[in-house]
Amino acid sequence: MKKLLALTLTLALAVTAMFTFSSCGCSENVRIGVQGGTTGEFYVKGNADMLLPGYTNIECMAFNNGGLAVKAMLDGQVDYVIIDNEPAKQLLAQYSNDIKIIDIPLTTEKYAYGVDKAQPDLLAKVNAFIASIKADGTLKAIFEKYNSLEYDDEGNVVGGDDAIVGVSSAQKNSSNAAGQLVVATNAAFAPYEYKKGDKFAGIDMEIAQLLANHLGLELVIEDMDFDAVVTSVGKNGVDIAMAGLSVTATRQKAVNFSDSYYEGAYQVLIVKKDNTEFDACTTKEQVEAILKDK
């Protein structure tokens, strides 16, 4: 009996060892960190609306913001990060000794605002307003204000914006809905929107305040998960989504998009400073060939 038990135990250990070796021996998927709900996630996972095929060999890991994704990369939890080019520049300024940007556009995008489909007059006013701030230089000046943001390890803005006062949100008042502009955003996407104390700051938030002033309305800002920003419009009094939004066919089912206010958005790859895999790349196709071969 002892011999039988010993043989059984030996076989069990052998089988366990075999599976353990097999698990450890298999190459793990490449892991790319993204900000959840953004084009970076669509690019990695694939999205028919944006004609993005995605990667079957890559594991997509979503974080609340780009700073957390970069920190995860530096901690060895993910291999690369993919994010919009402007936030990428801010992250590079923060982690200049640890990361670098492969500044080759992986996507081309336009940012616009998502307006309640039941308010065509508001859409027309928003479009006219965007045209005016483009023409008089206001939009360019707002973008230039946010070139020197500094971040902590969790992606929160901690400096570089001393001259920025921030925008206050009024309390939503259903009895005065006609006198308020209710904006949905996700304040975790600097330089477009982030929290500064009890106020909101960022490109979109400054535009939101100017838009409310232009319309003679009180500004209400509702901060929520990015995935909920577009779908909230037209519900519970939300008039417009302002959150660094790219136009997609799915989103167009929920909102009417304004004219674009920024047409230079694109996704880039962030790697560790000592990574040389992509140094010879000059085209999107070359970058993607390396990723697909992982």
Short mmCIF file of the C-alpha atoms (twelve columns), coordinates in Angstrom:
data_MODEL
# 
_entry.id   MODEL 
# 
loop_
_atom_site.group_PDB 
_atom_site.id 
_atom_site.type_symbol 
_atom_site.label_atom_id 
_atom_site.label_alt_id 
_atom_site.label_comp_id 
_atom_site.label_asym_id 
_atom_site.label_seq_id 
_atom_site.Cartn_x 
_atom_site.Cartn_y 
_atom_site.Cartn_z 
_atom_site.pdbx_PDB_model_num 
ATOM 1   C CA . MET A 1   0.000   0.000  0.000   1 
ATOM 2   C CA . LYS A 2   2.843   2.374  0.895   1 
ATOM 3   C CA . LYS A 3   4.495   1.651  -2.460  1 
ATOM 4   C CA . LEU A 4   1.197   2.335  -4.233  1 
ATOM 5   C CA . LEU A 5   0.742   5.594  -2.346  1 
ATOM 6   C CA . ALA A 6   4.314   6.572  -3.063  1 
ATOM 7   C CA . LEU A 7   3.857   5.798  -6.765  1 
ATOM 8   C CA . THR A 8   0.593   7.730  -6.844  1 
ATOM 9   C CA . LEU A 9   2.241   10.709 -5.132  1 
ATOM 10  C CA . THR A 10  5.194   10.561 -7.518  1 
ATOM 11  C CA . LEU A 11  2.882   10.558 -10.541 1 
ATOM 12  C CA . ALA A 12  0.842   13.412 -9.106  1 
ATOM 13  C CA . LEU A 13  3.936   15.502 -8.534  1 
ATOM 14  C CA . ALA A 14  5.173   14.706 -12.020 1 
ATOM 15  C CA . VAL A 15  1.867   15.785 -13.572 1 
ATOM 16  C CA . THR A 16  1.848   18.949 -11.455 1 
ATOM 17  C CA . ALA A 17  5.400   19.728 -12.466 1 
ATOM 18  C CA . MET A 18  4.538   19.155 -16.122 1 
ATOM 19  C CA . PHE A 19  1.660   21.644 -16.044 1 
ATOM 20  C CA . THR A 20  3.660   24.151 -14.010 1 
ATOM 21  C CA . PHE A 21  6.495   23.985 -16.518 1 
ATOM 22  C CA . SER A 22  4.073   24.294 -19.414 1 
ATOM 23  C CA . SER A 23  2.474   27.382 -17.887 1 
ATOM 24  C CA . CYS A 24  5.811   29.010 -17.154 1 
ATOM 25  C CA . GLY A 25  7.261   27.996 -20.490 1 
ATOM 26  C CA . CYS A 26  4.540   29.569 -22.609 1 
ATOM 27  C CA . SER A 27  5.338   33.091 -23.722 1 
ATOM 28  C CA . GLU A 28  2.947   35.540 -22.123 1 
ATOM 29  C CA . ASN A 29  0.962   37.914 -24.264 1 
ATOM 30  C CA . VAL A 30  2.378   41.354 -24.815 1 
ATOM 31  C CA . ARG A 31  0.548   43.753 -22.507 1 
ATOM 32  C CA . ILE A 32  -0.297  47.306 -23.508 1 
ATOM 33  C CA . GLY A 33  -1.620  49.854 -21.015 1 
ATOM 34  C CA . VAL A 34  -4.285  52.348 -22.107 1 
ATOM 35  C CA . GLN A 35  -6.761  54.749 -20.575 1 
ATOM 36  C CA . GLY A 36  -10.074 52.908 -20.445 1 
ATOM 37  C CA . GLY A 37  -12.709 53.911 -22.982 1 
ATOM 38  C CA . THR A 38  -10.351 55.961 -25.136 1 
ATOM 39  C CA . THR A 39  -9.170  55.468 -28.711 1 
ATOM 40  C CA . GLY A 40  -6.045  53.802 -27.338 1 
ATOM 41  C CA . GLU A 41  -8.189  50.970 -25.989 1 
ATOM 42  C CA . PHE A 42  -10.120 50.744 -29.270 1 
ATOM 43  C CA . TYR A 43  -6.836  50.621 -31.187 1 
ATOM 44  C CA . VAL A 44  -5.520  47.679 -29.189 1 
ATOM 45  C CA . LYS A 45  -8.759  45.703 -28.883 1 
ATOM 46  C CA . GLY A 46  -10.157 46.606 -32.302 1 
ATOM 47  C CA . ASN A 47  -13.147 48.768 -33.154 1 
ATOM 48  C CA . ALA A 48  -15.242 48.503 -36.321 1 
ATOM 49  C CA . ASP A 49  -16.528 52.099 -35.992 1 
ATOM 50  C CA . MET A 50  -13.005 53.446 -36.290 1 
ATOM 51  C CA . LEU A 51  -11.821 50.800 -38.777 1 
ATOM 52  C CA . LEU A 52  -9.325  49.500 -36.226 1 
ATOM 53  C CA . PRO A 53  -8.624  45.755 -36.548 1 
ATOM 54  C CA . GLY A 54  -6.909  45.429 -33.169 1 
ATOM 55  C CA . TYR A 55  -4.336  42.853 -32.075 1 
ATOM 56  C CA . THR A 56  -5.154  39.237 -31.264 1 
ATOM 57  C CA . ASN A 57  -1.718  38.671 -29.707 1 
ATOM 58  C CA . ILE A 58  -1.828  41.627 -27.306 1 
ATOM 59  C CA . GLU A 59  -3.488  41.874 -23.909 1 
ATOM 60  C CA . CYS A 60  -5.075  45.283 -23.338 1 
ATOM 61  C CA . MET A 61  -4.922  46.570 -19.763 1 
ATOM 62  C CA . ALA A 62  -7.105  49.613 -19.058 1 
ATOM 63  C CA . PHE A 63  -6.309  52.215 -16.402 1 
ATOM 64  C CA . ASN A 64  -8.176  55.279 -15.144 1 
ATOM 65  C CA . ASN A 65  -5.570  57.602 -16.651 1 
ATOM 66  C CA . GLY A 66  -2.369  57.602 -18.651 1 
ATOM 67  C CA . GLY A 67  -0.165  58.288 -15.640 1 
ATOM 68  C CA . LEU A 68  -1.228  55.041 -14.014 1 
ATOM 69  C CA . ALA A 69  -0.594  53.161 -17.266 1 
ATOM 70  C CA . VAL A 70  2.953   54.551 -17.494 1 
ATOM 71  C CA . LYS A 71  3.608   53.742 -13.843 1 
ATOM 72  C CA . ALA A 72  2.430   50.174 -14.513 1 
ATOM 73  C CA . MET A 73  4.879   49.953 -17.415 1 
ATOM 74  C CA . LEU A 74  7.754   51.162 -15.253 1 
ATOM 75  C CA . ASP A 75  6.734   48.634 -12.588 1 
ATOM 76  C CA . GLY A 76  6.769   45.817 -15.153 1 
ATOM 77  C CA . GLN A 77  3.012   45.216 -15.236 1 
ATOM 78  C CA . VAL A 78  2.666   46.220 -18.900 1 
ATOM 79  C CA . ASP A 79  5.142   46.317 -21.775 1 
ATOM 80  C CA . TYR A 80  4.048   49.495 -23.560 1 
ATOM 81  C CA . VAL A 81  1.499   52.300 -23.299 1 
ATOM 82  C CA . ILE A 82  -0.647  53.727 -26.089 1 
ATOM 83  C CA . ILE A 83  -2.273  57.108 -25.552 1 
ATOM 84  C CA . ASP A 84  -3.178  60.383 -27.291 1 
ATOM 85  C CA . ASN A 85  -0.236  62.498 -28.400 1 
ATOM 86  C CA . GLU A 86  -0.927  65.545 -26.213 1 
ATOM 87  C CA . PRO A 87  -1.251  63.630 -22.920 1 
ATOM 88  C CA . ALA A 88  1.808   61.647 -24.032 1 
ATOM 89  C CA . LYS A 89  3.842   64.874 -24.167 1 
ATOM 90  C CA . GLN A 90  2.783   65.729 -20.627 1 
ATOM 91  C CA . LEU A 91  3.751   62.248 -19.428 1 
ATOM 92  C CA . LEU A 92  7.130   62.563 -21.154 1 
ATOM 93  C CA . ALA A 93  7.771   65.800 -19.284 1 
ATOM 94  C CA . GLN A 94  7.004   64.000 -16.020 1 
ATOM 95  C CA . TYR A 95  8.983   60.823 -16.718 1 
ATOM 96  C CA . SER A 96  11.691  62.194 -19.009 1 
ATOM 97  C CA . ASN A 97  14.372  59.993 -17.427 1 
ATOM 98  C CA . ASP A 98  12.333  56.809 -17.723 1 
ATOM 99  C CA . ILE A 99  10.249  56.834 -20.926 1 
ATOM 100 C CA . LYS A 100 10.265  57.926 -24.536 1 
ATOM 101 C CA . ILE A 101 7.593   58.442 -27.175 1 
ATOM 102 C CA . ILE A 102 7.654   56.691 -30.510 1 
ATOM 103 C CA . ASP A 103 6.131   59.739 -32.183 1 
ATOM 104 C CA . ILE A 104 4.608   57.993 -35.180 1 
ATOM 105 C CA . PRO A 105 0.812   58.412 -35.534 1 
ATOM 106 C CA . LEU A 106 -0.954  55.067 -35.104 1 
ATOM 107 C CA . THR A 107 -4.345  56.691 -35.716 1 
ATOM 108 C CA . THR A 108 -5.604  60.033 -36.950 1 
ATOM 109 C CA . GLU A 109 -8.469  61.627 -35.086 1 
ATOM 110 C CA . LYS A 110 -10.564 64.732 -34.705 1 
ATOM 111 C CA . TYR A 111 -11.897 65.921 -31.359 1 
ATOM 112 C CA . ALA A 112 -15.417 67.298 -31.162 1 
ATOM 113 C CA . TYR A 113 -18.203 67.818 -28.630 1 
ATOM 114 C CA . GLY A 114 -21.232 65.566 -28.345 1 
ATOM 115 C CA . VAL A 115 -24.482 67.552 -28.245 1 
ATOM 116 C CA . ASP A 116 -27.937 66.361 -27.202 1 
ATOM 117 C CA . LYS A 117 -29.788 65.217 -30.332 1 
ATOM 118 C CA . ALA A 118 -32.937 66.919 -29.034 1 
ATOM 119 C CA . GLN A 119 -31.202 70.324 -29.114 1 
ATOM 120 C CA . PRO A 120 -30.317 71.189 -32.743 1 
ATOM 121 C CA . ASP A 121 -30.261 74.887 -31.851 1 
ATOM 122 C CA . LEU A 122 -27.534 74.211 -29.284 1 
ATOM 123 C CA . LEU A 123 -25.502 72.337 -31.889 1 
ATOM 124 C CA . ALA A 124 -25.683 75.310 -34.247 1 
ATOM 125 C CA . LYS A 125 -24.607 77.675 -31.480 1 
ATOM 126 C CA . VAL A 126 -21.721 75.419 -30.462 1 
ATOM 127 C CA . ASN A 127 -20.481 75.238 -34.058 1 
ATOM 128 C CA . ALA A 128 -20.657 79.012 -34.438 1 
ATOM 129 C CA . PHE A 129 -18.783 79.414 -31.153 1 
ATOM 130 C CA . ILE A 130 -16.023 76.995 -32.188 1 
ATOM 131 C CA . ALA A 131 -15.588 78.879 -35.463 1 
ATOM 132 C CA . SER A 132 -15.294 82.183 -33.606 1 
ATOM 133 C CA . ILE A 133 -12.648 81.052 -31.087 1 
ATOM 134 C CA . LYS A 134 -10.641 79.498 -33.910 1 
ATOM 135 C CA . ALA A 135 -10.784 82.708 -35.914 1 
ATOM 136 C CA . ASP A 136 -9.836  85.124 -33.127 1 
ATOM 137 C CA . GLY A 137 -6.973  83.033 -31.712 1 
ATOM 138 C CA . THR A 138 -8.688  82.166 -28.429 1 
ATOM 139 C CA . LEU A 139 -8.544  78.423 -29.053 1 
ATOM 140 C CA . LYS A 140 -4.840  78.493 -29.896 1 
ATOM 141 C CA . ALA A 141 -4.104  80.509 -26.757 1 
ATOM 142 C CA . ILE A 142 -5.965  78.001 -24.575 1 
ATOM 143 C CA . PHE A 143 -3.960  75.107 -25.987 1 
ATOM 144 C CA . GLU A 144 -0.710  76.974 -25.389 1 
ATOM 145 C CA . LYS A 145 -1.555  77.515 -21.710 1 
ATOM 146 C CA . TYR A 146 -1.275  73.806 -20.981 1 
ATOM 147 C CA . ASN A 147 2.217   73.065 -22.255 1 
ATOM 148 C CA . SER A 148 3.969   72.754 -18.882 1 
ATOM 149 C CA . LEU A 149 1.856   70.496 -16.696 1 
ATOM 150 C CA . GLU A 150 3.628   68.349 -14.092 1 
ATOM 151 C CA . TYR A 151 2.274   65.036 -12.779 1 
ATOM 152 C CA . ASP A 152 2.671   62.757 -9.780  1 
ATOM 153 C CA . ASP A 153 3.091   58.989 -10.023 1 
ATOM 154 C CA . GLU A 154 -0.674  58.469 -10.289 1 
ATOM 155 C CA . GLY A 155 -1.107  60.854 -13.184 1 
ATOM 156 C CA . ASN A 156 -2.514  63.742 -11.162 1 
ATOM 157 C CA . VAL A 157 -1.469  67.247 -12.166 1 
ATOM 158 C CA . VAL A 158 0.654   68.698 -9.358  1 
ATOM 159 C CA . GLY A 159 2.352   71.692 -10.988 1 
ATOM 160 C CA . GLY A 160 3.048   73.711 -14.071 1 
ATOM 161 C CA . ASP A 161 -0.392  75.313 -13.974 1 
ATOM 162 C CA . ASP A 162 0.130   78.079 -11.417 1 
ATOM 163 C CA . ALA A 163 -1.346  80.670 -13.770 1 
ATOM 164 C CA . ILE A 164 -4.467  78.580 -14.338 1 
ATOM 165 C CA . VAL A 165 -7.332  79.499 -12.031 1 
ATOM 166 C CA . GLY A 166 -9.682  76.665 -12.913 1 
ATOM 167 C CA . VAL A 167 -13.391 76.591 -13.610 1 
ATOM 168 C CA . SER A 168 -16.112 76.307 -10.979 1 
ATOM 169 C CA . SER A 169 -19.243 74.243 -11.415 1 
ATOM 170 C CA . ALA A 170 -22.615 75.455 -10.248 1 
ATOM 171 C CA . GLN A 171 -25.056 73.078 -8.584  1 
ATOM 172 C CA . LYS A 172 -27.496 71.518 -10.996 1 
ATOM 173 C CA . ASN A 173 -30.919 73.080 -10.563 1 
ATOM 174 C CA . SER A 174 -33.732 71.234 -12.330 1 
ATOM 175 C CA . SER A 175 -36.062 74.155 -11.739 1 
ATOM 176 C CA . ASN A 176 -33.679 76.344 -13.743 1 
ATOM 177 C CA . ALA A 177 -32.690 73.857 -16.456 1 
ATOM 178 C CA . ALA A 178 -33.155 76.463 -19.193 1 
ATOM 179 C CA . GLY A 179 -30.618 78.715 -17.468 1 
ATOM 180 C CA . GLN A 180 -27.847 76.127 -17.178 1 
ATOM 181 C CA . LEU A 181 -25.427 74.384 -19.516 1 
ATOM 182 C CA . VAL A 182 -24.793 70.901 -18.128 1 
ATOM 183 C CA . VAL A 183 -21.514 69.405 -19.338 1 
ATOM 184 C CA . ALA A 184 -20.481 65.758 -18.934 1 
ATOM 185 C CA . THR A 185 -16.758 65.068 -18.673 1 
ATOM 186 C CA . ASN A 186 -14.139 62.733 -17.252 1 
ATOM 187 C CA . ALA A 187 -11.676 64.866 -15.315 1 
ATOM 188 C CA . ALA A 188 -8.745  62.467 -15.672 1 
ATOM 189 C CA . PHE A 189 -7.433  63.366 -19.104 1 
ATOM 190 C CA . ALA A 190 -5.029  66.278 -18.801 1 
ATOM 191 C CA . PRO A 191 -4.458  68.572 -20.580 1 
ATOM 192 C CA . TYR A 192 -8.095  68.419 -21.707 1 
ATOM 193 C CA . GLU A 193 -9.775  68.016 -18.315 1 
ATOM 194 C CA . TYR A 194 -8.589  67.430 -14.770 1 
ATOM 195 C CA . LYS A 195 -9.338  68.522 -11.212 1 
ATOM 196 C CA . LYS A 196 -7.531  71.441 -9.594  1 
ATOM 197 C CA . GLY A 197 -8.617  71.470 -5.986  1 
ATOM 198 C CA . ASP A 198 -12.383 71.852 -6.007  1 
ATOM 199 C CA . LYS A 199 -12.310 73.300 -9.533  1 
ATOM 200 C CA . PHE A 200 -11.981 71.893 -13.035 1 
ATOM 201 C CA . ALA A 201 -9.114  72.791 -15.346 1 
ATOM 202 C CA . GLY A 202 -8.028  71.875 -18.835 1 
ATOM 203 C CA . ILE A 203 -8.623  72.841 -22.440 1 
ATOM 204 C CA . ASP A 204 -12.185 71.507 -22.629 1 
ATOM 205 C CA . MET A 205 -13.158 72.996 -19.284 1 
ATOM 206 C CA . GLU A 206 -11.976 76.478 -20.241 1 
ATOM 207 C CA . ILE A 207 -13.874 76.192 -23.501 1 
ATOM 208 C CA . ALA A 208 -16.935 75.015 -21.561 1 
ATOM 209 C CA . GLN A 209 -16.833 78.136 -19.394 1 
ATOM 210 C CA . LEU A 210 -16.418 80.420 -22.400 1 
ATOM 211 C CA . LEU A 211 -19.265 78.627 -24.165 1 
ATOM 212 C CA . ALA A 212 -21.566 79.006 -21.158 1 
ATOM 213 C CA . ASN A 213 -20.683 82.697 -20.934 1 
ATOM 214 C CA . HIS A 214 -21.316 83.092 -24.655 1 
ATOM 215 C CA . LEU A 215 -24.742 81.478 -24.290 1 
ATOM 216 C CA . GLY A 216 -25.571 83.447 -21.150 1 
ATOM 217 C CA . LEU A 217 -25.919 80.240 -19.119 1 
ATOM 218 C CA . GLU A 218 -24.667 78.973 -15.781 1 
ATOM 219 C CA . LEU A 219 -22.085 76.210 -16.154 1 
ATOM 220 C CA . VAL A 220 -22.641 72.843 -14.480 1 
ATOM 221 C CA . ILE A 221 -19.912 70.199 -14.834 1 
ATOM 222 C CA . GLU A 222 -20.631 66.551 -14.095 1 
ATOM 223 C CA . ASP A 223 -17.536 64.390 -13.651 1 
ATOM 224 C CA . MET A 224 -18.058 60.694 -14.445 1 
ATOM 225 C CA . ASP A 225 -16.394 57.589 -15.863 1 
ATOM 226 C CA . PHE A 226 -15.267 58.135 -19.439 1 
ATOM 227 C CA . ASP A 227 -17.450 55.320 -20.753 1 
ATOM 228 C CA . ALA A 228 -20.542 57.118 -19.422 1 
ATOM 229 C CA . VAL A 229 -19.783 60.578 -20.812 1 
ATOM 230 C CA . VAL A 230 -21.406 60.212 -24.236 1 
ATOM 231 C CA . THR A 231 -24.288 57.997 -23.126 1 
ATOM 232 C CA . SER A 232 -25.235 60.480 -20.401 1 
ATOM 233 C CA . VAL A 233 -26.059 63.220 -22.914 1 
ATOM 234 C CA . GLY A 234 -29.783 63.832 -23.224 1 
ATOM 235 C CA . LYS A 235 -30.412 62.137 -19.891 1 
ATOM 236 C CA . ASN A 236 -30.877 63.760 -16.487 1 
ATOM 237 C CA . GLY A 237 -30.461 67.193 -18.005 1 
ATOM 238 C CA . VAL A 238 -27.003 66.702 -19.572 1 
ATOM 239 C CA . ASP A 239 -26.666 68.948 -22.614 1 
ATOM 240 C CA . ILE A 240 -23.225 68.223 -24.001 1 
ATOM 241 C CA . ALA A 241 -20.211 65.926 -23.647 1 
ATOM 242 C CA . MET A 242 -16.812 67.649 -23.525 1 
ATOM 243 C CA . ALA A 243 -14.059 65.138 -22.840 1 
ATOM 244 C CA . GLY A 244 -11.453 64.888 -25.606 1 
ATOM 245 C CA . LEU A 245 -13.881 62.869 -27.709 1 
ATOM 246 C CA . SER A 246 -13.087 61.308 -31.056 1 
ATOM 247 C CA . VAL A 247 -16.003 60.937 -33.468 1 
ATOM 248 C CA . THR A 248 -17.182 57.353 -34.019 1 
ATOM 249 C CA . ALA A 249 -20.267 55.870 -35.644 1 
ATOM 250 C CA . THR A 250 -21.417 54.356 -32.353 1 
ATOM 251 C CA . ARG A 251 -21.096 57.637 -30.497 1 
ATOM 252 C CA . GLN A 252 -22.976 59.377 -33.300 1 
ATOM 253 C CA . LYS A 253 -25.964 57.204 -32.464 1 
ATOM 254 C CA . ALA A 254 -26.112 58.827 -29.034 1 
ATOM 255 C CA . VAL A 255 -25.146 62.440 -29.829 1 
ATOM 256 C CA . ASN A 256 -24.785 64.956 -32.630 1 
ATOM 257 C CA . PHE A 257 -21.127 65.878 -32.903 1 
ATOM 258 C CA . SER A 258 -20.049 69.462 -33.263 1 
ATOM 259 C CA . ASP A 259 -17.497 70.653 -35.770 1 
ATOM 260 C CA . SER A 260 -13.990 69.617 -34.769 1 
ATOM 261 C CA . TYR A 261 -12.047 71.918 -32.460 1 
ATOM 262 C CA . TYR A 262 -8.830  69.880 -32.662 1 
ATOM 263 C CA . GLU A 263 -7.675  67.908 -35.691 1 
ATOM 264 C CA . GLY A 264 -4.144  66.957 -34.682 1 
ATOM 265 C CA . ALA A 265 -4.977  64.114 -32.300 1 
ATOM 266 C CA . TYR A 266 -3.385  60.726 -32.806 1 
ATOM 267 C CA . GLN A 267 -2.329  57.714 -30.767 1 
ATOM 268 C CA . VAL A 268 1.346   57.110 -29.983 1 
ATOM 269 C CA . LEU A 269 3.359   54.348 -28.394 1 
ATOM 270 C CA . ILE A 270 5.237   55.012 -25.151 1 
ATOM 271 C CA . VAL A 271 8.108   52.700 -24.213 1 
ATOM 272 C CA . LYS A 272 10.773  52.571 -21.535 1 
ATOM 273 C CA . LYS A 273 13.738  54.856 -22.126 1 
ATOM 274 C CA . ASP A 274 16.144  51.975 -22.793 1 
ATOM 275 C CA . ASN A 275 13.843  50.234 -25.277 1 
ATOM 276 C CA . THR A 276 15.370  50.196 -28.780 1 
ATOM 277 C CA . GLU A 277 12.853  47.955 -30.567 1 
ATOM 278 C CA . PHE A 278 11.185  50.798 -32.464 1 
ATOM 279 C CA . ASP A 279 14.131  53.166 -32.936 1 
ATOM 280 C CA . ALA A 280 14.487  52.384 -36.645 1 
ATOM 281 C CA . CYS A 281 10.769  52.795 -37.359 1 
ATOM 282 C CA . THR A 282 9.643   55.683 -39.524 1 
ATOM 283 C CA . THR A 283 6.123   54.529 -40.418 1 
ATOM 284 C CA . LYS A 284 3.011   53.235 -38.682 1 
ATOM 285 C CA . GLU A 285 3.315   49.989 -40.640 1 
ATOM 286 C CA . GLN A 286 6.778   49.323 -39.240 1 
ATOM 287 C CA . VAL A 287 5.624   49.879 -35.659 1 
ATOM 288 C CA . GLU A 288 2.602   47.638 -36.164 1 
ATOM 289 C CA . ALA A 289 4.707   44.902 -37.768 1 
ATOM 290 C CA . ILE A 290 6.813   44.708 -34.618 1 
ATOM 291 C CA . LEU A 291 3.738   44.620 -32.375 1 
ATOM 292 C CA . LYS A 292 2.058   41.934 -34.468 1 
ATOM 293 C CA . ASP A 293 5.182   39.790 -34.344 1 
ATOM 294 C CA . LYS A 294 5.236   39.647 -30.524 1 
# 
